[in-house]
Amino acid sequence: MLDRLLLGQPRDPRKALAELRRRELNFDVSRRIEYTPQNGWHADDVRQALPPEPPGAPIPGGSWKTARTIARDYDFADPSIVSGVFDHDEPLEQRTMLLILHFHRLRIYVGVRVGDVYDEERMLDGRRGRVFGWNYRTLEGHVEQGEMSWEVWKFPETGDVLFRVASFSRPAPRSNLLVRIGFRLFGRREQLRFLALTVNRMARLTEKQCEASATGAARSGAGPSI
């Protein structure tokens, strides 16, 4: 179904999602250690500082919890480049997504599936922090192969909050010929543009929502809500 609708809009997104749920990944996750620039893959690690918090655990109404909600809902994606269609009642851990890629004058419809979801303490560049994150992986019929991770970090010693996008990818060898040629010419540029707009959008949304939460709390005379 999506193969026939690669360059056209699905009439019923629900049917498109149901079809995507039957698809397999278009790469072997178990070999991810091999997916490096030396082997022909792109590897990206883009980071954006978010409004800081006081040191310690994440606070109610603060930057980390706000960004966590934005991340879960996929609201950080700039809709001028990528739109996500998915069942909002479906748990994040089981989510399959139909992505609409706005590529010049084309709209390209592809599928991804959520892989890992985590909320735990980890190390990043020698710093221990609390991280919420998840990733999605490309399905059969996607114009690319790979995985993209979205992470919201808080470092309790300093209160610093960070949004991180990490990925590995390459053009899919069996995608539509017209799209494959376009991606060879412009895809990497558009990919880097998407990453830059995504982290900037996350910063703007987080700051705006934190300010709204603080203003509401001040007007009510109460502390920020969870």
N, C-alpha and C positions, 0 to 999 in steps of 0.2 A: 504493500500500500504506500508506504513512505517513499520507496524507490520511484514510484510513478509520480509522486507528489513532491519530489525533491525541490522543484522550482515552482510549485504551485501550492496554494493554501489548502490544507485538509478541510473537507466540508464539516467534519465532526471531530473536534479535538479529542473527545472521549474515546472514539473508536481508534484514533491514532495512538493514544496512550495505551489502550488495550493491546494493540498490535506491537507496540514497542516493548511491552512487558514480556513478550515471547522471544525477544531477540537476545542474542548473546553479545558479550563484549567483542570488539574487533581487534583486540590485542591480548597478549598473555600477561596477566598481572604478576604471575610468579617469576617472570623474568625482568622485573622492573629495575633491578640493579644494572641491567645492560642498557637501559634507555638513557644514554648520555650523549652529549654533543660529539664525542669521539666516534659514536656509532650512528651519527646522522639524525639525532633527536635534538629538539630545542629544550632547554632547561631554563626556567624562569623562577625568580625569587624576588617579589616586589613587596615593599613594606611601607606602611604609612602610619605615622604617629597619630593617635587619637587624643582627645582631651584627657589629661592626667587625672588621677584620683589621689586621695590620701594614701599613704603606705598601708599595707595590710591586705586583708581579703577584699574582693569586690563589694562595693556598697550598693544598697537599693537605690535605683534611679540614677546610678552613675554611668560612666562611659562604657565600662566593660559589659554590664548587663544590657545596656541599650544596644550596643553593637552586636551582642550575642543574638538578640531578637531579630535585628536587621539581617544578620547572617543566616539564621534559620529560615527566614521567609524569602530569601534570595532577592531582597530589595536593593542590594548594593549594585546589581547589574544595571548598566546604563541602557534603558529601553531603546535608544537610538541605534544600538549595536546588537544587543541580545535581549530577547524577551523569553521568559520561561513560562510554559504551560504545564500545570501539574495539579493533582488532587490535593487541595489544602487540608483535607481530613486524613490523608494518608501519612503515617508516621515518617519522619525524615529518614529513619533507618531503612525504610522499605520503598523509598520514593523513586519513581521513574519519571523523567522529565522530557517534554518535547521542547526543544530550543528553536527559536526563530532567529536566524542569523541575518542581520541586515548588511548585505555585502554589496556596496555601491547601489545599483538599482534592482538587485536581486533580493529575494527572500528565500533563504535556504532552510529547510525544515529537517532537523536531525534529532537523534535521541541520545540521552545519557542516563546512567543509573547511579544512584548514591552507593558508595562503597563503605568507607569507614566514617563513623561518627564518634567523637570522643570529647570528654570534659574531665580534665585531669591535670596533674602537675607534671611538667616536663622541663627539660633544659633547652635553651636556645642561646647559642654563642656564649656558653659558660654562665648564663643567668638562669636561675630557677624561676618559673612562672606558672600561673594558672592559665590553661589554654582550653578554649572551646573551639572545635573544628570539625569539618566534614569535607568529603571530596566527592566528585562525580567522575565517572569513567565513560568513555565513548562506546556506543553500541554499533552493531553492524549497520552499514548504510551511512554512517557519519563521514563527513569529508576529512576528518582528522582521526588520528589514533592518540590516545593518551589519557591523562588524569590531571585534574585541577583541584587543589585544596584551598579551602578558605579557613583562616584561623584568626581568632581574637585572643590576644595575650594580655595578661596583667602581671607585672613584676612587683611583688609585695614589698620588697625592700625600698623601692623608690616611688611606687605608685604609677609608674609609666604604663600606658596602655597602647597596644600596637595591633594593627590589622596587617595580616600577612597573606599573600597569595603565592603559592608554590605550585609549579606544574612541570610536566614533561609531555612533549607532543611532537608529532610529525604529520605531514599530509598522508591521508589514507591512500594506499596504492590502487584501490579498485573503485574510487569514487567516480561520479559523473565527469566525463571528459571536459566539458565546458567549465565546470566548477573547478576541476583539478588544475586547468590552465590558469584560471583566475587566481587561485590560491598560490600557485607558483610565482605569479607576478606580484600580487598585492597582499597575499594572506598574512605573511609575517608582519608586515607593517600594520595591518589592521589588528592583528593579535596584540601587538605591543600597545597600540592605541587603546584597545579594550582594557588592558591591564591598568594603564594609567588613569583612564576615566573611572574605572571601578574603584580603585583605592581613594581617588579624590571624592567620588560620590559617597563612599562609606564615611569619610571624614566629615563631609557636609551634613549628612543625615544624622550622624551621631551627635555632632555639636548642636544642631537644631533641636533634636529631641531632648537632649539633656537640658538645654536652656528652657524649653517649654515645660519640662518636668519641674525645674527649679522655680520657675515663675508661678506655676500652679500651686506648688507647695507653699510659696511665700504668701500668695493670696489667701490660701486656706488657713494659714497659720500652723500648718502641720508639717511634719517631715515628709520627704519623698516617699512615694508608694513603691511597693515591690512590683 
